[in-house]
Amino acid sequence: MEANVRTGHLQEIFQKFTQGENQRVFTAMYQWFFQGLQFDNYTLDMDSSVLTRYGEQDGAKRGYNVKKPGRKSHHPLMAFVADSRMVANLWLRSGNTNSVSNMYSFLEDTLHKLSGKKIGLLRADSGFYGEEIFQYLEERKDWREPINYIIAGRLYNPVQKKISQQRTWLKLDDGIEIGETQYCGISGMKERRMVIIRQHIPERPKATGKQLKLFKDNEIYNNYRYHCLITNLTLPAQQAWNLYRQRADAENRIKELKYDFGFDSFNMKSFYGTEAALNMVMLAYNLMSLFRQVILQEKTQPKLSTLRYRLFAIGGYMVKEGNNRILKLSLAMKRREWFLGLWNKTSQFSMPVSFSA
């Protein structure tokens, strides 16, 4: 009963949040957090996710939903600082919203929350592909520097035709080759660098990517799956592709948020109440990420489910000796030294914390 009362009380608090209050409260909280982290020239990964809904929540609409076609959902937009493994921002959006919607305002808001730290590279999937976004990143106003980017391309028919004209390929490994060209989009306004990756299906049957459906009757093209990237970087094509492949870590962050932090379970009737709850989840994730990297300092980053049993689900009780209260924990002798080491690191911890970019 007490747990239900507390849960209901929290829901009442979140239900009172409005768009303006979310902006005010969480801008201050993100800024406070990131001001304590020293990094610059960072890599920002943009991504979105689909949160399936089963009720009548505000903003829950039918849209793109691979796992549950036809179901209502929310489609939040998220930003991650790859260098520090932190969530930089989250905006909740209706389920019928595409990835590119609100991207400009969201990016400006993210940069504001990061308190003026310089962005070195922006990476995004094909949901953010578009002439308007390229222009925005390349031609920023108010004397601000352009942003370097790598964005996955969409294999529209003109893109497929351009790929089919590629004749020079560099072999990277068995069954995988890379090339590059200049591509002018449908608007015809400006040529941009396009890096093309193709994988030979007979040699790499599990290769990701798409086939050129425009040439489905051509056996040569049917033997390959293709990716393409649009970028303003001048690095060699292979390096640009390697940098983009590291964006997969953002997808791992989303999976962890869903499986360990209940990211897709926090929803309520109020749209902005749900957004407030989700941002609290993001900040909780950041604090746990900071703990893992600064206090634990292990080679592999343990999941919250692992830490729950190693650190948090430990039996204990309080005793009083004179004027002091002492916490006694049920720990085997072999674990005590390790556990005391964590206590000592925690007691010596102070902000700011430095992260190499």
C-alpha positions as CSV (number, residue, x, y, z in Angstrom):
1,M,0.0,0.0,0.0
2,E,2.8,2.4,1.0
3,A,4.6,1.7,-2.3
4,N,1.5,2.4,-4.3
5,V,0.9,5.7,-2.4
6,R,4.4,6.8,-3.2
7,T,4.2,5.8,-6.8
8,G,0.9,7.7,-7.2
9,H,2.4,10.7,-5.5
10,L,5.3,10.8,-8.0
11,Q,2.8,10.4,-10.9
12,E,0.9,13.4,-9.6
13,I,4.1,15.5,-9.5
14,F,5.0,14.6,-13.1
15,Q,1.5,15.2,-14.3
16,K,1.9,18.9,-13.3
17,F,4.8,19.5,-15.6
18,T,4.2,21.7,-18.6
19,Q,6.4,22.3,-21.7
20,G,7.7,25.5,-20.2
21,E,8.5,23.9,-16.9
22,N,10.3,20.9,-18.6
23,Q,12.4,23.4,-20.5
24,R,13.3,25.4,-17.4
25,V,13.9,22.5,-15.0
26,F,15.8,20.1,-17.2
27,T,17.9,22.8,-18.9
28,A,19.2,23.8,-15.5
29,M,19.7,20.1,-14.5
30,Y,21.6,19.1,-17.7
31,Q,23.7,22.3,-17.5
32,W,24.6,21.6,-13.9
33,F,25.6,18.1,-14.7
34,F,27.7,18.8,-17.8
35,Q,29.4,21.8,-16.2
36,G,31.0,19.3,-13.9
37,L,32.5,17.3,-16.8
38,Q,35.5,18.5,-18.6
39,F,35.5,17.6,-22.3
40,D,35.5,19.5,-25.6
41,N,35.5,18.9,-29.3
42,Y,33.1,16.1,-28.6
43,T,31.1,13.7,-30.9
44,L,27.4,14.1,-30.7
45,D,25.2,11.2,-31.8
46,M,21.6,11.9,-32.8
47,D,19.1,9.1,-32.6
48,S,15.4,8.4,-32.1
49,S,13.5,5.5,-30.6
50,V,9.9,4.1,-30.8
51,L,8.1,3.6,-27.5
52,T,5.0,1.4,-27.9
53,R,2.0,2.5,-26.0
54,Y,-1.2,0.6,-25.1
55,G,-3.4,3.2,-23.6
56,E,-4.8,6.6,-24.5
57,Q,-1.8,8.8,-23.5
58,D,-1.4,12.3,-24.9
59,G,0.7,12.2,-28.1
60,A,0.5,8.4,-28.6
61,K,-0.2,8.1,-32.3
62,R,0.1,5.4,-35.0
63,G,3.3,5.8,-36.9
64,Y,6.5,4.0,-37.8
65,N,6.7,0.9,-35.5
66,V,8.6,-2.1,-36.7
67,K,8.0,-4.4,-33.7
68,K,4.4,-3.5,-33.2
69,P,2.9,-2.3,-36.5
70,G,-0.3,-0.4,-36.1
71,R,0.2,0.2,-32.4
72,K,0.3,3.7,-31.0
73,S,3.6,5.0,-29.9
74,H,5.8,7.9,-28.8
75,H,8.9,8.8,-30.9
76,P,11.4,10.6,-28.7
77,L,14.5,12.4,-30.1
78,M,17.7,11.8,-28.2
79,A,21.3,13.1,-28.2
80,F,24.3,11.3,-26.8
81,V,27.9,12.5,-26.0
82,A,29.9,9.6,-27.3
83,D,33.1,10.6,-25.6
84,S,31.6,10.5,-22.1
85,R,28.8,7.9,-22.7
86,M,26.2,10.4,-21.5
87,V,22.7,11.4,-22.6
88,A,22.8,15.1,-23.6
89,N,19.1,15.7,-24.3
90,L,15.7,14.2,-24.8
91,W,12.5,15.5,-26.4
92,L,9.3,13.5,-26.5
93,R,7.4,13.5,-29.8
94,S,4.2,12.0,-31.0
95,G,4.3,8.6,-32.6
96,N,3.5,9.9,-36.1
97,T,6.6,12.2,-36.2
98,N,9.5,11.4,-38.4
99,S,13.1,11.7,-37.3
100,V,13.9,15.0,-39.0
101,S,11.0,16.9,-37.3
102,N,12.2,19.5,-34.7
103,M,15.9,18.5,-35.5
104,Y,17.1,22.1,-35.7
105,S,15.5,23.3,-32.5
106,F,16.5,20.1,-30.7
107,L,20.1,20.5,-31.8
108,E,20.2,24.2,-30.6
109,D,18.6,23.1,-27.3
110,T,21.2,20.4,-26.9
111,L,24.1,22.7,-27.5
112,H,22.6,25.1,-25.0
113,K,22.4,22.3,-22.4
114,L,26.0,21.5,-23.1
115,S,26.9,25.0,-22.1
116,G,28.9,26.1,-25.1
117,K,31.2,23.1,-25.3
118,K,32.5,22.7,-28.9
119,I,31.0,20.0,-31.0
120,G,33.6,18.2,-33.2
121,L,31.4,15.8,-35.1
122,L,27.7,15.0,-35.5
123,R,26.6,11.5,-36.5
124,A,23.1,10.4,-37.3
125,D,21.2,7.7,-39.2
126,S,19.3,8.0,-42.4
127,G,16.3,9.3,-40.5
128,F,18.1,12.7,-40.4
129,Y,19.1,12.7,-44.1
130,G,17.9,15.8,-46.0
131,E,19.1,18.9,-47.8
132,E,17.7,21.2,-45.1
133,I,19.7,19.5,-42.4
134,F,22.9,19.6,-44.5
135,Q,22.5,23.3,-45.1
136,Y,21.8,23.9,-41.4
137,L,25.0,22.2,-40.4
138,E,27.2,23.8,-43.1
139,E,25.8,27.3,-43.0
140,R,25.1,28.1,-39.4
141,K,24.1,31.7,-38.8
142,D,25.4,34.3,-36.3
143,W,29.0,33.7,-37.2
144,R,29.0,30.2,-35.6
145,E,31.3,27.6,-37.0
146,P,29.9,24.9,-39.3
147,I,29.5,21.5,-37.8
148,N,31.3,18.4,-39.2
149,Y,28.9,15.6,-39.8
150,I,28.5,12.0,-41.1
151,I,24.9,11.2,-41.9
152,A,23.7,7.9,-43.4
153,G,22.1,8.3,-46.8
154,R,18.8,7.0,-48.0
155,L,18.8,4.8,-51.1
156,Y,16.4,6.9,-53.2
157,N,16.3,6.1,-56.9
158,P,18.7,9.0,-57.8
159,V,21.1,7.7,-55.1
160,Q,20.9,4.2,-56.5
161,K,21.7,5.5,-60.0
162,K,24.7,7.4,-58.7
163,I,26.0,4.3,-56.9
164,S,25.5,2.2,-60.0
165,Q,27.9,4.6,-61.8
166,Q,30.7,3.9,-59.3
167,R,33.6,2.1,-60.9
168,T,36.5,2.5,-58.5
169,W,36.4,0.4,-55.3
170,L,39.0,-0.2,-52.6
171,K,39.0,-3.6,-51.0
172,L,39.0,-3.4,-47.2
173,D,38.5,-7.1,-46.4
174,D,37.1,-10.2,-47.9
175,G,33.7,-9.3,-49.5
176,I,33.8,-5.6,-48.5
177,E,34.8,-2.6,-50.6
178,I,34.5,1.2,-50.3
179,G,34.4,4.0,-52.8
180,E,33.5,7.7,-52.9
181,T,31.9,10.2,-55.2
182,Q,30.3,13.6,-55.3
183,Y,26.5,13.6,-55.2
184,C,24.0,16.4,-55.8
185,G,20.7,15.8,-54.2
186,I,17.2,16.1,-55.7
187,S,17.3,19.9,-55.0
188,G,20.4,20.2,-57.2
189,M,21.7,22.9,-55.0
190,K,25.1,21.6,-54.0
191,E,27.4,18.6,-54.5
192,R,28.4,16.8,-51.4
193,R,30.8,14.0,-50.6
194,M,29.2,10.5,-50.6
195,V,31.1,7.5,-49.2
196,I,29.8,4.2,-50.5
197,I,30.2,0.8,-48.9
198,R,29.3,-2.4,-50.6
199,Q,29.4,-6.0,-49.2
200,H,29.4,-9.1,-51.3
201,I,26.5,-11.3,-50.1
202,P,28.0,-14.7,-51.1
203,E,31.0,-13.9,-49.0
204,R,29.2,-12.0,-46.2
205,P,25.6,-13.5,-46.0
206,K,24.9,-11.6,-42.8
207,A,26.0,-8.2,-44.2
208,T,23.7,-5.3,-43.4
209,G,22.6,-2.7,-45.9
210,K,20.2,-2.7,-48.8
211,Q,20.2,-4.0,-52.3
212,L,19.7,-1.6,-55.3
213,K,16.1,-2.5,-56.0
214,L,16.2,-0.2,-59.1
215,F,18.5,-2.8,-60.7
216,K,16.9,-5.9,-59.3
217,D,17.2,-7.6,-62.7
218,N,20.9,-7.1,-62.8
219,E,22.8,-10.0,-61.2
220,I,25.9,-7.9,-60.4
221,Y,24.0,-5.5,-58.2
222,N,21.9,-8.3,-56.6
223,N,25.1,-9.8,-55.2
224,Y,25.8,-6.8,-53.0
225,R,24.3,-4.8,-50.2
226,Y,25.1,-1.1,-50.0
227,H,25.4,1.7,-47.5
228,C,26.2,5.3,-48.3
229,L,27.2,8.2,-46.0
230,I,27.0,11.9,-46.7
231,T,29.8,13.9,-45.0
232,N,31.7,17.1,-45.1
233,L,34.8,15.5,-43.5
234,T,38.0,15.4,-45.6
235,L,39.3,12.2,-44.0
236,P,40.0,9.1,-46.1
237,A,36.8,7.2,-46.9
238,Q,37.7,4.3,-44.7
239,Q,38.3,6.5,-41.7
240,A,35.0,8.3,-42.2
241,W,33.2,4.9,-42.3
242,N,35.0,3.7,-39.2
243,L,34.0,6.8,-37.4
244,Y,30.4,6.3,-38.4
245,R,30.4,2.7,-37.3
246,Q,31.2,3.8,-33.7
247,R,27.7,5.4,-33.7
248,A,26.3,1.9,-32.9
249,D,27.2,2.6,-29.3
250,A,24.3,5.1,-29.1
251,E,22.0,2.2,-30.1
252,N,23.5,0.2,-27.3
253,R,22.7,3.1,-24.9
254,I,19.1,3.0,-26.0
255,K,18.9,-0.7,-25.4
256,E,20.3,-0.4,-22.0
257,L,17.9,2.4,-21.1
258,K,15.0,0.2,-22.1
259,Y,16.1,-3.0,-20.5
260,D,17.8,-1.8,-17.3
261,F,16.2,1.7,-16.7
262,G,12.6,1.0,-17.8
263,F,12.8,3.8,-20.4
264,D,9.9,2.5,-22.4
265,S,7.7,1.9,-19.3
266,F,7.5,5.4,-18.0
267,N,4.4,6.9,-19.4
268,M,1.3,8.6,-18.1
269,K,-1.7,10.5,-19.5
270,S,0.0,13.9,-19.7
271,F,2.4,14.3,-22.6
272,Y,4.8,16.6,-20.8
273,G,4.5,14.6,-17.6
274,T,5.8,11.6,-19.6
275,E,8.6,13.8,-21.0
276,A,9.5,14.9,-17.5
277,A,9.7,11.3,-16.2
278,L,11.8,10.3,-19.2
279,N,14.3,13.1,-18.6
280,M,14.6,12.0,-15.0
281,V,15.5,8.5,-16.4
282,M,18.2,10.1,-18.6
283,L,19.7,12.0,-15.7
284,A,19.6,8.8,-13.5
285,Y,21.4,7.0,-16.4
286,N,24.1,9.8,-16.5
287,L,24.7,9.5,-12.8
288,M,25.1,5.7,-13.1
289,S,27.4,6.1,-16.1
290,L,29.5,8.6,-14.1
291,F,29.7,6.1,-11.2
292,R,30.8,3.3,-13.5
293,Q,33.5,5.3,-15.2
294,V,34.9,7.3,-12.3
295,I,34.4,5.0,-9.3
296,L,34.3,1.5,-10.7
297,Q,36.8,2.1,-13.5
298,E,36.4,-1.4,-15.0
299,K,37.5,-2.3,-18.5
300,T,33.9,-3.5,-19.4
301,Q,31.0,-1.3,-18.3
302,P,28.7,-3.5,-16.2
303,K,25.0,-3.1,-16.8
304,L,22.7,-1.9,-14.0
305,S,21.2,-5.4,-13.6
306,T,24.7,-6.6,-12.8
307,L,25.5,-3.8,-10.4
308,R,22.2,-4.4,-8.7
309,Y,23.4,-7.7,-7.4
310,R,27.0,-6.8,-7.0
311,L,26.5,-3.5,-5.1
312,F,23.0,-2.5,-4.3
313,A,21.2,-5.7,-3.2
314,I,23.3,-6.3,-0.1
315,G,21.8,-7.1,3.2
316,G,22.6,-4.8,6.0
317,Y,21.5,-3.2,9.3
318,M,22.2,-0.2,11.5
319,V,23.6,-0.4,15.0
320,K,24.3,2.3,17.5
321,E,27.6,2.6,19.4
322,G,27.6,5.5,21.7
323,N,26.7,8.6,19.6
324,N,27.6,6.9,16.3
325,R,25.4,4.9,14.0
326,I,27.2,2.2,12.1
327,L,26.0,0.4,8.9
328,K,26.9,-3.3,8.9
329,L,26.8,-5.0,5.6
330,S,26.7,-8.7,4.8
331,L,29.8,-9.1,2.8
332,A,32.2,-12.1,2.3
333,M,35.8,-11.4,3.4
334,K,37.0,-11.6,-0.2
335,R,34.7,-8.8,-1.3
336,R,35.2,-6.5,1.7
337,E,38.5,-5.0,0.4
338,W,37.0,-4.3,-3.0
339,F,33.9,-2.8,-1.4
340,L,35.9,-0.6,1.0
341,G,38.0,0.6,-2.0
342,L,34.8,1.9,-3.7
343,W,33.8,3.7,-0.5
344,N,37.2,5.4,-0.3
345,K,37.0,6.4,-4.0
346,T,33.5,7.8,-3.4
347,S,34.6,9.8,-0.4
348,Q,37.4,11.3,-2.4
349,F,35.3,12.1,-5.4
350,S,34.8,15.7,-6.5
351,M,33.8,17.7,-9.5
352,P,34.8,18.6,-12.1
353,V,35.7,15.3,-13.8
354,S,37.9,15.2,-16.9
355,F,37.0,13.1,-20.0
356,S,39.4,12.9,-22.9
357,A,37.8,13.7,-26.2
